[in-house]
Amino acid sequence: MSPDRDQNQYPDQGQVRVPGQDRAPANRARMSRGRGIIQQLVLLVSLVLLWLMLWDSITVVTVVTGIVLAFVITRVFYLPPVVLSGRFNVWHALVFGLWFLYSVLHASVEVAWYAFRRKAVGAGSVVACDLRTSSDLVLTLIADTASLIPGSIIIDSDRAMGMLYLHFLDCDSEEKVRKAKAQVYYIEALLIRTLGSHRDLAALRARPDPLGETEGGRS
C-alpha cells in the first residue's frame, strides 16, 4: 500500500492536535464581536452626550432625541472607525469632571462681569495650540471642552498637524495668550490621562511643557 493511500485513509495520522485548537478561532471571533459591540456603545453614548452638551439641557426630550439621532447617524451616514485606546482611568476622569465644572462656573462669572464693569473688554485673540495627542477622539473632546467654557470657542482644526485654533475673549497681551494656551494644554493632559492611548501618554511625557518649547524656539 502506497504512502499516499495511507494518508488518505487515515487523514489525521501524523498530525498533533492541540486541545482547544478548534475553539481558538471561534473565541477570537467572539472577542472581536464583543469588542465591536463595546465600541459601538461607547460611540452612541458619546454622541448622546455631545447632543446634550450642545443643547446645554438634560430633559426627557433631549435624551430621547439624542438617542434617536445617534442611531440614525451611525446607521445611515458613513463614519470612519473610532479607535479607542482600551484604557480608562476613573480617578483622572473625576479630576477632569471637577475641574471642568469649576472652570465653567468661574468663566461664567468672569464673562458676566464684563457686561457690568465700566472698563472696556480687551481685544480677543486667535490662539494656535500644537497638541500632543494623535487621537481623533481626544482632539474632538479637547475642542468640545474648550468651547463649552465661556470666553473661548473653537474656530478651526488641522487634524494632520494636530493643531487647534481657538478664539479667546479679552486676550490682548502675551500673558493672557500664554494663559489661554496653558488652559488648552491642561485640558489635553487631563483627557490623555483619562482615556488616552499609551502612545499619547508617551507623547505627554516627552512634551510635558509645550509652552516652554515655544519659548525655546522648538522647530
C-alpha positions as CSV (number, residue, x, y, z in Angstrom):
1,M,0.0,0.0,0.0
2,S,1.4,3.4,-1.0
3,P,2.1,6.2,1.5
4,D,-0.5,8.4,-0.3
5,R,-3.2,5.9,0.1
6,D,-2.3,5.5,3.8
7,Q,-2.6,9.3,4.3
8,N,-6.0,9.4,2.5
9,Q,-7.3,6.5,4.5
10,Y,-6.1,8.0,7.8
11,P,-6.1,11.8,7.3
12,D,-5.4,12.6,11.0
13,Q,-2.4,10.2,11.2
14,G,0.9,12.1,11.9
15,Q,-0.9,15.3,13.0
16,V,-0.7,16.6,16.5
17,R,-4.0,18.0,17.8
18,V,-3.8,20.7,20.4
19,P,-6.7,20.6,22.9
20,G,-8.9,23.6,22.3
21,Q,-7.3,24.4,18.9
22,D,-10.7,24.3,17.1
23,R,-12.2,26.6,19.6
24,A,-9.5,29.3,19.3
25,P,-10.8,30.9,16.0
26,A,-14.3,30.9,17.5
27,N,-13.1,32.5,20.7
28,R,-11.2,35.2,18.7
29,A,-14.3,35.9,16.6
30,R,-16.5,36.1,19.7
31,M,-14.0,38.5,21.3
32,S,-13.9,40.6,18.2
33,R,-17.7,40.9,18.1
34,G,-17.8,41.8,21.8
35,R,-15.1,44.5,21.2
36,G,-17.1,45.8,18.3
37,I,-20.3,46.0,20.4
38,I,-18.5,47.9,23.2
39,Q,-17.0,50.4,20.7
40,Q,-20.5,50.9,19.2
41,L,-22.0,51.5,22.6
42,V,-19.2,54.0,23.5
43,L,-19.8,55.8,20.2
44,L,-23.5,56.0,20.8
45,V,-23.1,57.3,24.4
46,S,-20.5,59.8,23.2
47,L,-22.9,61.1,20.5
48,V,-25.8,61.4,23.0
49,L,-23.5,63.3,25.5
50,L,-22.4,65.6,22.7
51,W,-26.0,66.3,21.8
52,L,-26.8,67.1,25.4
53,M,-23.8,69.4,25.7
54,L,-24.9,71.3,22.5
55,W,-28.4,71.8,24.0
56,D,-27.0,72.5,27.4
57,S,-30.0,70.8,28.9
58,I,-30.8,67.4,30.2
59,T,-34.5,66.6,29.7
60,V,-36.5,63.6,28.5
61,V,-36.9,65.2,25.1
62,T,-33.2,66.0,24.6
63,V,-32.1,62.5,25.8
64,V,-34.6,60.7,23.6
65,T,-33.8,62.8,20.5
66,G,-30.1,62.3,21.2
67,I,-30.5,58.5,21.2
68,V,-32.6,58.6,18.0
69,L,-30.1,60.8,16.2
70,A,-27.2,58.8,17.4
71,F,-28.8,55.6,15.9
72,V,-29.6,57.4,12.7
73,I,-26.2,58.8,12.3
74,T,-24.4,55.5,12.9
75,R,-26.7,53.6,10.7
76,V,-27.3,55.9,7.7
77,F,-24.1,58.0,7.4
78,Y,-20.6,56.6,6.8
79,L,-18.3,57.2,9.7
80,P,-14.6,56.4,10.0
81,P,-13.9,53.9,12.7
82,V,-13.4,55.4,16.1
83,V,-10.2,53.9,17.5
84,L,-10.4,53.5,21.3
85,S,-7.4,53.3,23.5
86,G,-8.8,50.4,25.6
87,R,-8.0,52.2,28.8
88,F,-10.0,54.5,31.2
89,N,-8.7,56.0,34.4
90,V,-11.6,56.7,36.9
91,W,-9.5,58.9,39.1
92,H,-8.3,61.2,36.3
93,A,-11.9,61.2,34.9
94,L,-13.1,62.5,38.3
95,V,-10.4,65.2,38.4
96,F,-11.3,66.2,34.8
97,G,-15.0,66.5,35.7
98,L,-14.5,68.6,38.8
99,W,-12.0,70.9,37.1
100,F,-14.5,71.3,34.1
101,L,-17.3,72.2,36.5
102,Y,-15.2,74.7,38.3
103,S,-13.9,76.3,35.1
104,V,-17.4,76.7,33.6
105,L,-18.6,78.4,36.8
106,H,-15.6,80.6,37.1
107,A,-15.6,81.6,33.5
108,S,-19.4,82.3,33.5
109,V,-19.0,84.7,36.4
110,E,-16.0,86.3,34.7
111,V,-17.8,86.8,31.4
112,A,-20.9,88.1,33.1
113,W,-18.7,90.6,35.0
114,Y,-17.5,92.0,31.6
115,A,-21.1,93.2,30.9
116,F,-21.3,95.3,34.2
117,R,-17.8,96.7,34.7
118,R,-17.0,100.1,33.3
119,K,-13.7,99.1,31.8
120,A,-13.9,98.0,28.2
121,V,-13.2,94.4,27.3
122,G,-9.8,93.8,25.8
123,A,-9.5,92.6,22.2
124,G,-9.8,88.9,21.5
125,S,-7.1,86.7,20.0
126,V,-6.9,83.6,17.9
127,V,-4.6,81.2,19.6
128,A,-3.0,78.2,17.9
129,C,-2.2,75.1,20.0
130,D,0.1,72.3,18.9
131,L,-1.4,69.3,20.6
132,R,0.5,66.2,21.6
133,T,-2.3,63.7,21.0
134,S,-2.7,61.7,17.8
135,S,-6.2,60.5,18.6
136,D,-9.2,62.0,16.7
137,L,-11.4,61.3,19.7
138,V,-9.2,63.1,22.2
139,L,-8.8,66.0,19.8
140,T,-12.5,66.3,19.4
141,L,-13.1,66.2,23.2
142,I,-10.5,68.9,23.7
143,A,-12.2,71.1,21.2
144,D,-15.6,70.5,22.8
145,T,-14.4,71.1,26.3
146,A,-12.6,74.3,25.4
147,S,-15.7,75.6,23.5
148,L,-18.0,74.8,26.4
149,I,-16.0,77.0,28.8
150,P,-17.4,80.6,28.4
151,G,-15.0,83.0,26.8
152,S,-13.4,80.6,24.3
153,I,-14.6,78.9,21.1
154,I,-13.0,76.5,18.6
155,I,-12.8,78.1,15.1
156,D,-10.7,75.6,13.2
157,S,-8.6,72.4,13.5
158,D,-5.8,70.8,11.5
159,R,-6.1,67.0,12.1
160,A,-3.0,66.1,10.1
161,M,-0.8,68.6,12.1
162,G,-2.6,68.2,15.4
163,M,-3.4,71.9,15.6
164,L,-6.4,73.6,17.3
165,Y,-7.3,77.2,16.6
166,L,-9.4,78.9,19.2
167,H,-10.7,82.4,19.8
168,F,-10.4,83.7,23.3
169,L,-12.2,86.7,24.7
170,D,-10.2,89.5,26.4
171,C,-6.8,88.1,25.2
172,D,-4.8,91.2,24.2
173,S,-1.5,90.5,25.9
174,E,1.3,88.0,25.9
175,E,0.5,86.9,29.4
176,K,-3.2,86.3,28.5
177,V,-2.2,84.4,25.4
178,R,0.0,82.1,27.5
179,K,-2.8,81.6,30.0
180,A,-5.2,80.6,27.2
181,K,-2.7,78.1,25.7
182,A,-2.0,76.7,29.2
183,Q,-5.7,76.0,29.6
184,V,-5.9,74.1,26.4
185,Y,-2.8,72.0,27.1
186,Y,-4.1,71.3,30.6
187,I,-7.4,70.0,29.1
188,E,-5.4,67.8,26.8
189,A,-3.3,66.4,29.6
190,L,-6.3,65.6,31.7
191,L,-8.1,63.8,28.8
192,I,-4.9,61.9,27.8
193,R,-4.5,60.7,31.4
194,T,-8.2,59.7,31.5
195,L,-8.6,57.8,28.2
196,G,-5.6,58.4,26.0
197,S,-3.6,55.6,24.4
198,H,-0.2,54.6,25.6
199,R,1.2,56.5,22.6
200,D,-0.5,59.6,23.8
201,L,0.9,59.1,27.3
202,A,4.4,58.7,25.9
203,A,3.9,61.9,23.9
204,L,2.7,63.7,27.1
205,R,5.8,62.5,29.0
206,A,8.1,63.6,26.1
207,R,6.5,67.1,25.9
208,P,5.4,68.0,29.4
209,D,5.6,71.7,28.7
210,P,4.7,72.8,25.2
211,L,4.8,76.5,26.3
212,G,8.4,76.1,27.3
213,E,9.2,74.5,23.9
214,T,7.7,77.5,22.2
215,E,9.8,79.9,24.2
216,G,12.9,77.8,23.4
217,G,12.3,78.0,19.7
218,R,11.1,74.5,19.1
219,S,11.3,73.7,15.4
